[in-house]
């Protein structure tokens, strides 16, 4: 446990530094007027910040009003106290590669960027080099899709066979859901309206990403209907650079659905084990085994898919470094074209938040083991001929690490790059889809209703507002 107190104006920034080292449930934040002495106190008086951590006092010149001065000082004190090695330092933003890409485009050398990030954010060299490698790859990939009058498309399916314990997305169990027929009907209607808008504007489409939830959670007949509509509206005759379906849940995939995707122009699919340890799969709510992952993977190869991604999550409850190494051995044998590596994020809307943070059911890994998990995964991806091509981070990630997409040359997912870097317009369809309109570097957003009740019952209202947004 740790108690913290600061000027209320600094609270947000101090709290984020403390949460790098202590779990949220172990932090008590006191109001600045509370007379109780706190373990960590950070107070700004005129041009000086005083940091008092368990009696160790540090006084900083704050005339420049640079919050990073305070963040660095708090970070270093907490690192010394806890012994936790956090390689990203105080850099907590979700797009580290974007910072590096913009510095590259401003003319800074790799050495200059390394020095700048080390000095400003206390970021360690391996992470800076990873971000630099990703940024350089993004620059080359973005040249392929930097076309005037073009957009990318996202379609969301908010259903899954079951809800995973770490999930915080707009995902609903499909079986017995009272909204499913209405939702699917309205999703097809929204697709038709967006098709009309794209044709009216004369836009070309670079890529289409069908995600969720789990698109393949619905029945074979329903999936066939949705895929046929997608094909006729957005794929047929348009020469898209890629079409991805997030077929991540092995327990929702059949050979018929694989053939449906192949027949309707899908070029890339994700088959996501998250782990190849059966015990962990049960814990996280996955209704399949590692052997079934292998079976579905080989079926996808038989159907003709030569661009398969596999998602992994590092830091899952109870998983050791040895468990991750066994998963990596299995993935290496399958040899997919890309791997997306996620660090476990504990979100408030997830079951895991309740069971881990509130009920303390699970043990999570020590920082040292988490760092080694990421290092070993990076090594295996590179041994398969893959290189990192996109990166993002999330709040509440265990170990404050990162999510990285690795791919063999020519198998990078362009949609992921556009989505993370926010450089092109993305039109999103379906519940919780967020449309991003990018013009002259400015981003405007329109969010579809998240809940199935709102999406289905207020559909016309939502679409009227959305079409006005798109036309302005």
C-alpha positions as MATLAB code, in Angstrom:
seq = 'XXXXXXXXXXXXXXXXXXXXXXXXXXXXXXXXXXXXXXXXXXXXXXXXXXXXXXXXXXXXXXXXXXXXXXXXXXXXXXXXXXXXXXXXXXXXXXXXXXXXXXXXXXXXXXXXXXXXXXXXXXXXXXXXXXXXXXXXXXXXXXXXXXXXXXXXXXXXXXXXXXXXXXXXXXXXXXXXXXXXXXXXXXXXXXXXXXXXXXXXXXXXXXXXXXXXXXXXXXXXXXXXXXXXXXXXXXXXXXXXXXXXXXXXXXXXXXXXXXXXXXXXXXXXXXXXXXXXXXXXXXXXXXXXXXXXXXXXXXXXXXXXXXXXXXXXXXXXXXXXXXXXXXXXXXXXXXXXXXXXXXXXXXXXXXXXXXXXXXXXXXXXXXXXXXXXXXXXXXXXXXXXXXXXXXXXXXXXXXXXXXXXXXXXXXXXXXXXXXXXXXXXXXXXXXXXXXXXXXXXXXXXXXXXXXXXXXXXXXXXXXXXXXXXXXXX';
ca = [
       0.000    0.000    0.000;
       1.075    3.575   -0.651;
      -0.582    6.885    0.252;
      -0.083    9.829   -2.090;
      -0.821   13.526   -1.832;
      -0.166   16.464   -4.149;
      -1.564   19.725   -5.407;
      -4.890   18.746   -6.961;
      -3.667   20.279  -10.237;
      -0.824   17.723  -10.318;
      -2.904   14.762   -9.211;
      -3.485   13.224  -12.657;
       0.206   13.333  -13.552;
       1.526   12.080  -10.209;
      -1.043    9.276  -10.112;
       0.062    7.974  -13.518;
       3.665    7.739  -12.326;
       2.644    5.894   -9.163;
       0.484    3.387  -11.072;
       3.566    2.334  -13.034;
       4.908    0.825   -9.821;
       1.854    0.040   -7.672;
      -1.450   -1.626   -8.565;
      -4.392    0.774   -8.442;
      -6.012   -1.020   -5.502;
      -2.841   -0.441   -3.466;
      -2.881    3.355   -3.898;
      -4.741    5.758   -1.627;
      -4.739    9.319   -2.972;
      -5.387   12.023   -0.374;
      -6.809   15.474   -1.047;
      -4.215   18.228   -0.913;
      -5.904   19.729    2.198;
      -5.905   16.419    4.086;
      -3.682   16.883    7.180;
      -2.551   13.230    7.103;
       1.086   12.682    6.185;
       1.375   10.648    2.947;
       4.140    8.263    1.870;
       4.641   10.340   -1.274;
       3.950   14.069   -1.356;
       4.440   16.272   -4.406;
       3.771   19.973   -3.995;
       4.372   22.980   -6.228;
       5.004   26.293   -4.468;
       5.826   29.223   -6.748;
       8.734   28.011   -8.951;
       9.749   24.950   -6.965;
       8.416   21.427   -6.664;
       9.127   19.531   -3.467;
       8.936   15.748   -3.554;
       8.928   13.968   -0.197;
       9.026   10.190   -0.462;
       9.227    8.456    2.913;
      11.380   11.262    4.236;
      13.696   11.494    1.228;
      13.187   15.049    0.011;
      13.968   16.341   -3.474;
      13.489   20.000   -4.474;
      13.290   20.886   -8.181;
      13.420   24.148  -10.101;
      10.069   24.392  -11.903;
      10.257   27.740  -13.657;
       9.946   26.057  -17.066;
       6.685   24.396  -16.002;
       7.741   21.146  -17.695;
       5.751   18.280  -16.183;
       8.383   15.806  -17.323;
      10.764   17.278  -14.729;
       8.390   16.182  -11.980;
       7.557   12.876  -13.668;
      11.214   11.915  -13.998;
      11.965   12.713  -10.358;
       8.973   10.707   -9.062;
       9.763    7.820  -11.420;
      13.393    7.590  -10.283;
      12.464    7.646   -6.600;
       9.847    4.913   -7.053;
      12.139    2.805   -9.216;
      14.832    2.941   -6.542;
      12.305    2.015   -3.848;
      10.578   -0.853   -5.689;
      13.415   -2.198   -7.811;
      11.050   -2.482  -10.806;
      12.721   -2.006  -14.172;
      10.256   -0.320  -16.532;
      11.994    0.036  -19.902;
       9.606    2.643  -21.330;
      10.394    5.014  -18.457;
       7.821    7.773  -18.052;
       6.522    7.412  -21.601;
       2.892    6.389  -21.091;
       1.342    7.457  -24.411;
      -0.315    4.818  -26.579;
       1.622    5.623  -29.786;
       5.385    5.676  -29.096;
       6.209    4.910  -32.729;
       4.224    7.983  -33.806;
       6.490   10.190  -31.685;
       9.535    8.603  -33.321;
       8.051    8.740  -36.846;
       7.357   12.459  -36.521;
      10.929   13.078  -35.294;
      12.288   11.108  -38.263;
      10.170   13.173  -40.651;
      11.507   16.354  -38.997;
      15.033   15.231  -39.913;
      16.343   13.877  -36.605;
      18.885   11.044  -36.818;
      18.500    7.762  -34.943;
      21.191    8.876  -32.502;
      19.439   12.209  -31.892;
      16.111   10.447  -31.307;
      17.705    7.957  -28.915;
      19.305   10.733  -26.873;
      16.100   12.772  -26.854;
      13.885    9.926  -25.629;
      16.424    8.821  -23.045;
      16.759   12.334  -21.652;
      13.081   13.290  -21.807;
      11.332   10.025  -20.945;
      14.065    7.820  -19.386;
      13.231    5.246  -22.054;
      15.789    2.468  -22.402;
      17.681    1.918  -25.663;
      16.082   -1.434  -26.680;
      12.584    0.097  -26.604;
      13.725    3.202  -28.485;
      15.302    0.990  -31.144;
      12.077   -1.050  -31.394;
      10.010    2.124  -31.819;
      12.501    3.412  -34.413;
      12.351    0.157  -36.385;
       8.536    0.252  -36.336;
       8.469    3.927  -37.358;
      10.771    3.326  -40.319;
       8.586    0.441  -41.479;
       5.445    2.534  -41.063;
       6.919    5.307  -43.210;
       7.520    2.867  -46.065;
       4.081    1.232  -45.693;
       2.209    4.544  -45.546;
       3.641    5.483  -48.947;
       1.626    2.604  -50.426;
      -1.673    3.980  -49.154;
      -1.204    7.720  -49.312;
      -3.831    8.180  -51.998;
      -6.088   11.186  -52.371;
      -9.778   10.369  -52.205;
      -9.257    7.044  -50.467;
     -10.437    5.536  -47.192;
     -10.266    2.368  -45.149;
     -13.250    0.449  -43.787;
     -13.969   -1.287  -40.502;
     -16.960   -3.554  -39.802;
     -17.719   -4.690  -36.265;
     -19.485   -7.854  -35.135;
     -20.262   -7.488  -31.402;
     -20.832  -11.190  -30.715;
     -18.604  -13.942  -29.311;
     -19.120  -17.593  -28.337;
     -18.293  -16.575  -24.746;
     -16.766  -13.580  -22.983;
     -13.037  -13.791  -22.233;
     -12.049  -12.644  -18.748;
      -9.788   -9.842  -20.039;
     -12.262   -8.481  -22.609;
     -13.614   -4.937  -22.333;
     -14.920   -4.602  -25.894;
     -18.531   -4.302  -26.998;
     -18.898   -8.060  -27.143;
     -21.998  -10.085  -26.319;
     -22.550  -13.824  -26.100;
     -24.178  -14.808  -29.385;
     -26.211  -17.841  -28.313;
     -29.704  -16.802  -27.275;
     -29.052  -13.085  -27.795;
     -32.379  -11.346  -28.396;
     -30.814   -8.620  -30.563;
     -28.862  -10.774  -33.013;
     -31.349  -10.940  -35.924;
     -32.192   -7.234  -35.711;
     -28.537   -6.296  -35.387;
     -27.484   -8.277  -38.442;
     -30.310   -6.785  -40.505;
     -29.376   -3.228  -39.519;
     -25.662   -3.886  -40.057;
     -26.450   -4.825  -43.669;
     -28.491   -1.622  -43.956;
     -25.605    0.451  -42.626;
     -23.240   -1.217  -45.114;
     -25.564   -0.251  -47.956;
     -25.709    3.372  -46.803;
     -21.917    3.586  -46.536;
     -21.550    1.953  -49.953;
     -23.796    4.658  -51.378;
     -21.746    7.400  -49.695;
     -18.444    5.996  -50.995;
     -19.782    5.764  -54.548;
     -21.290    9.254  -54.349;
     -17.930   10.697  -53.275;
     -15.955    8.562  -55.713;
     -13.689    7.244  -52.956;
     -11.405    4.282  -53.457;
     -11.029    1.738  -50.649;
      -7.546    0.696  -49.518;
      -8.354   -1.991  -46.977;
     -11.265   -3.582  -45.149;
     -11.052   -5.023  -41.643;
     -13.892   -7.156  -40.275;
     -13.429   -7.399  -36.511;
     -15.365   -7.560  -33.299;
     -16.148   -9.322  -31.078;
     -15.826  -12.315  -33.334;
     -17.222  -12.114  -36.889;
     -17.333  -15.929  -37.118;
     -19.416  -16.274  -33.928;
     -22.670  -16.179  -35.918;
     -24.158  -19.143  -37.786;
     -22.756  -20.342  -41.115;
     -25.819  -19.059  -42.984;
     -25.673  -15.647  -41.313;
     -21.936  -15.408  -41.913;
     -22.450  -16.253  -45.586;
     -25.035  -13.449  -45.883;
     -22.806  -10.857  -44.215;
     -19.723  -11.834  -46.253;
     -21.692  -11.790  -49.527;
     -22.969   -8.294  -48.725;
     -19.473   -7.093  -47.806;
     -18.098   -8.521  -51.027;
     -20.720   -6.942  -53.269;
     -20.639   -3.581  -51.493;
     -16.920   -3.028  -50.917;
     -14.688   -5.727  -52.413;
     -15.907   -6.782  -55.843;
     -14.133   -4.849  -58.604;
     -12.397   -2.420  -56.220;
      -8.836   -3.851  -56.160;
      -8.409   -3.518  -52.402;
      -4.893   -3.904  -51.042;
      -6.131   -6.289  -48.343;
      -9.262   -7.757  -46.757;
      -8.913   -9.056  -43.187;
     -11.347  -11.064  -41.068;
     -10.668  -11.455  -37.364;
     -11.522  -15.162  -37.215;
      -9.844  -15.266  -33.853;
     -11.990  -17.646  -31.841;
     -11.106  -21.202  -32.815;
     -14.329  -22.432  -31.192;
     -16.329  -20.411  -33.738;
     -14.545  -21.560  -36.902;
     -15.688  -24.261  -39.294;
     -14.298  -25.312  -42.637;
     -17.463  -23.922  -44.259;
     -16.772  -20.466  -42.801;
     -13.170  -20.665  -44.013;
     -14.421  -21.430  -47.526;
     -16.949  -18.581  -47.284;
     -14.163  -16.118  -46.471;
     -11.985  -17.428  -49.282;
     -14.847  -17.277  -51.794;
     -15.665  -13.663  -50.912;
     -12.248  -12.127  -51.333;
     -10.701  -12.338  -47.854;
      -6.905  -12.200  -48.145;
      -5.863  -12.290  -44.486;
      -7.306  -13.962  -41.394;
      -6.398  -14.065  -37.719;
      -6.487  -17.325  -35.775;
      -5.818  -16.288  -32.204;
      -4.804  -18.839  -29.587;
      -3.570  -16.186  -27.084;
      -1.748  -19.096  -25.403;
      -1.179  -22.761  -26.186;
      -1.602  -23.863  -22.571;
      -4.936  -25.635  -22.111;
      -5.260  -24.738  -18.421;
      -4.898  -21.035  -19.173;
      -7.387  -21.250  -22.032;
      -9.985  -22.487  -19.553;
      -9.168  -19.719  -17.085;
      -9.567  -16.960  -19.662;
     -12.875  -18.326  -21.024;
     -11.751  -19.948  -24.270;
     -13.703  -23.063  -25.226;
     -10.969  -24.768  -27.205;
      -7.664  -26.579  -26.733;
      -4.217  -26.039  -28.206;
      -4.731  -29.084  -30.459;
      -7.874  -27.495  -31.892;
      -5.869  -24.354  -32.701;
      -3.462  -26.495  -34.704;
      -6.324  -28.319  -36.451;
      -8.047  -25.081  -37.544;
      -4.747  -23.561  -38.643;
      -4.008  -26.488  -40.964;
      -7.588  -26.420  -42.292;
      -7.105  -22.746  -43.193;
      -3.965  -23.704  -45.085;
      -5.897  -26.432  -46.934;
      -8.571  -23.913  -47.939;
      -5.835  -21.742  -49.426;
      -5.044  -19.017  -46.884;
      -1.429  -17.984  -47.229;
      -1.613  -14.936  -44.958;
      -2.493  -15.970  -41.401;
      -1.929  -13.906  -38.280;
      -1.881  -15.308  -34.759;
      -2.458  -13.217  -31.616;
      -0.675  -13.949  -28.353;
      -1.190  -12.377  -24.923;
       1.751  -12.199  -22.542;
       1.168  -11.923  -18.805;
      -1.977  -14.058  -18.615;
      -3.037  -15.197  -15.108;
      -0.777  -17.890  -13.722;
       1.397  -18.198  -16.834;
       5.122  -18.594  -16.281;
       8.044  -17.817  -18.542;
       8.263  -21.550  -19.315;
       4.587  -21.586  -20.381;
       5.221  -18.735  -22.805;
       8.278  -20.517  -24.192;
       6.168  -23.635  -24.876;
       3.546  -21.499  -26.626;
       6.251  -19.917  -28.763;
       7.586  -23.348  -29.722;
       4.111  -24.348  -30.943;
       3.683  -21.122  -32.891;
       7.085  -21.570  -34.489;
       6.024  -25.023  -35.728;
       2.876  -23.562  -37.323;
       4.877  -20.728  -38.925;
       2.167  -18.087  -39.546;
       2.932  -15.047  -41.698;
       2.464  -12.631  -38.798;
       2.195  -12.564  -35.019;
       0.545   -9.852  -32.960;
       1.889   -9.783  -29.421;
      -0.249   -8.175  -26.712;
       0.600   -7.406  -23.138;
      -2.279   -8.213  -20.797;
      -4.307   -5.096  -19.969;
      -6.617   -5.175  -16.956;
      -9.624   -3.070  -17.948;
     -12.358   -1.942  -15.573;
     -15.092   -3.409  -17.804;
     -13.509   -6.871  -17.771;
     -14.181   -9.897  -15.595;
     -10.450  -10.033  -14.878;
     -10.584   -6.625  -13.218;
     -13.093   -7.946  -10.720;
     -11.464  -11.322  -10.201;
      -7.872  -10.119  -10.000;
      -8.047   -6.636   -8.540;
     -11.121   -7.018   -6.357;
     -11.263  -10.707   -5.472;
      -7.517  -11.429   -5.841;
      -8.115  -14.782   -7.550;
      -5.029  -14.753   -9.760;
      -1.310  -14.115   -9.462;
       0.385  -12.071  -12.171;
       4.031  -12.150  -13.176;
       6.950  -10.254  -11.725;
       8.317   -7.423  -13.866;
      11.546   -9.281  -14.639;
       9.669  -12.276  -16.078;
       7.375  -10.030  -18.110;
      10.381   -8.284  -19.647;
      11.894  -11.669  -20.537;
       8.590  -12.867  -22.075;
       8.632   -9.929  -24.481;
      12.313  -10.428  -25.293;
      11.837  -14.123  -26.088;
       8.728  -13.452  -28.197;
      10.627  -10.834  -30.176;
      13.428  -13.342  -30.788;
      11.032  -16.067  -32.009;
       9.197  -13.662  -34.342;
      12.505  -12.604  -35.885;
      13.615  -16.240  -36.211;
      10.498  -16.757  -38.381;
      11.647  -13.956  -40.695;
       9.273  -11.370  -39.216;
       9.973   -7.753  -38.338;
       7.934   -5.343  -36.198;
       5.706   -3.051  -38.265;
       3.188   -1.467  -35.884;
       2.957   -0.810  -32.189;
       0.600    0.587  -29.606;
       0.210    0.642  -25.862;
      -2.802    0.552  -23.538;
      -3.636    1.866  -20.125;
      -3.446   -0.628  -17.265;
      -1.057   -2.955  -19.090;
       0.657   -5.423  -16.807;
       4.317   -4.423  -16.755;
       3.706   -1.185  -18.685;
       5.011   -2.794  -21.865;
       3.590   -2.782  -25.421;
       1.604   -4.505  -28.160;
       3.584   -5.203  -31.327;
       2.665   -6.570  -34.724;
       5.385   -8.664  -36.413;
       5.121   -9.778  -40.028;
       7.116  -11.271  -42.846;
       7.943   -8.845  -45.639;
       4.816   -8.118  -47.686;
       2.416   -9.548  -45.098;
       2.007   -6.454  -42.931;
      -1.572   -5.442  -42.156;
      -1.934   -1.954  -43.648;
      -5.202   -1.296  -41.811;
      -3.447   -1.674  -38.466;
      -0.862    0.937  -39.448;
      -3.486    3.416  -40.621;
      -5.608    2.842  -37.529;
      -2.761    3.358  -35.060;
      -1.095    6.264  -36.839;
      -4.403    8.060  -37.610;
      -3.266    9.385  -40.985;
      -6.194    8.362  -43.220;
      -9.985    8.386  -42.995;
     -11.503    5.183  -41.601;
     -15.245    4.628  -41.902;
     -16.489    2.209  -39.258;
     -19.728    0.250  -39.389;
     -21.456   -1.706  -36.639;
     -21.882   -1.304  -32.892;
     -19.086    0.664  -31.188;
     -17.443    1.471  -34.519;
     -15.605    4.806  -34.440;
     -15.316    6.647  -37.750;
     -12.240    8.877  -38.019;
     -12.333   11.599  -40.637;
      -8.805   12.837  -41.363;
      -8.415   16.006  -43.412;
      -5.281   18.191  -43.559;
      -3.925   16.508  -40.434;
      -7.090   17.219  -38.425;
      -9.067   14.304  -36.956;
     -12.818   14.297  -36.309;
     -14.590   11.301  -34.812;
     -18.083    9.873  -34.909;
     -18.905    6.911  -32.660;
     -21.703    4.468  -33.410;
     -23.766    3.406  -30.418;
     -21.936    0.803  -28.364;
     -24.810   -1.136  -26.837;
     -26.947   -3.481  -28.902;
     -30.083   -1.925  -27.472;
     -29.108    1.582  -28.604;
     -27.741    0.434  -31.959;
     -30.912   -1.469  -32.799;
     -33.508    0.850  -31.257;
     -31.962    4.196  -32.263;
     -30.443    3.140  -35.579;
     -32.171    5.762  -37.764;
     -31.245    8.579  -35.403;
     -27.621    7.407  -35.352;
     -27.366    7.073  -39.130;
     -28.886   10.486  -39.804;
     -26.227   12.079  -37.606;
     -23.502    9.920  -39.106;
     -24.338   10.780  -42.698;
     -24.398   14.491  -41.840;
     -20.970   14.044  -40.229;
     -19.568   12.293  -43.296;
     -20.936   14.882  -45.739;
     -19.623   17.952  -43.902;
];
